[in-house]
């Protein structure tokens, strides 16, 4: 149930719309309930009405196992004043507590409030306590309340997600959930917050069952410039970790600096600057089946630093099955440095010099997937509409020696009026005999209608074609040869 904008409705209209759910038989087998209350302003009376109606129909769904309860930012920023806080606590708390009785089987609980609020903390804490013996998945905002109730009370919990998680102040709380198999911390902070209660940090956190770890850092480039930040963090032991995803904006990753990873892993996805590579080397990883690196290189990155970025993780001994590299126009690297790399998937964004792209790609003989993203026609070297123009970067894909089976062409919003014409697409596809999947956006539908039969008749090797059409007219594409 999404109540966005409901503050503009009358009481009778609100009651009528909510009650529609009760009379619909198609909801008899519902397993998940998402309740979002998000608006610029709510009165206590409106919230009282919403929750009263919610209570009436929730009791019909005792089979629900997933509950997502979200309160929006503007709603609380306008109302959480000293004058209103007691009224809200009195008005809402009985309904929130009642949810646990109406939905007794919940094993997945998502509790979200866009701003930290003591009233929300109490409501959410009460809900979590009611489900503590059966919850397997818990997702909540703000680690300031992560220890209320203590995580060790969730004996069945295997997956935990926290937004705005403070890892320095609450390391002891995280350590209590040693049975976790999946841990996600978004907008993680690794700096000690003096405003939070002083708690002696754990010296070591061991997750013997953890399989998946996601760490998302703030994107500010200088957030983790201080390499002493990890001094406040515990040692992190992850003996069974299989999948690691790290997104950070800085040049240093404190949590990984304290981590001990398995020597063999299934997947590592790193989005950030090259400084993380030296950290990963110290974590003990020797082999990984699938590696994805998005290099957020700055214009001052040296060629040697970029070369080390690739050499350290993309050598043949370390990536065993799938290597994906995303590069931008700030790349400083000689194509010869790529010759021994086992890169199978390549994504090039904010495209570089056309000749440089060709030089890179011809060295990657194991490529099966290539994506050109955020292409801008402001570069005078790119003439994307005419496949016969010398130096056309997309045209150069026909020189690939690798067995390309997936080609994706994505234009950014500044690319008008130039678009990938059917002539260009045909030119590419005819010269890529192994191509199976073709995706392009901002294709002119007026032109493409003239070539519908062409795509069906002359490209029998294609299994999938996806075009994001502009000014789409009404027309029918016939299925041919399995396309």
PyMOL commands that set and color helices and strands:
alter all, ss='L'
color gray80, all
select helices_A, chain A and resi 6-8+11-19+25-27+44-58+73-79+82-102+118-130+143-145+151-153+171-175+229-232+254-257+276-282+303-313+335-338+354-363+394-399+422-430+445-458
alter helices_A, ss='H'
color red, helices_A
select strands_A, chain A and resi 32-37+66-71+108-113+137-141+159-163+182-188+204-206+212-217+235-238+243-247+259-261+264-272+287-295+319-327+345-349+369-375+406-411+437-444+464-470
alter strands_A, ss='S'
color yellow, strands_A
deselect
rebuild
show_as cartoon
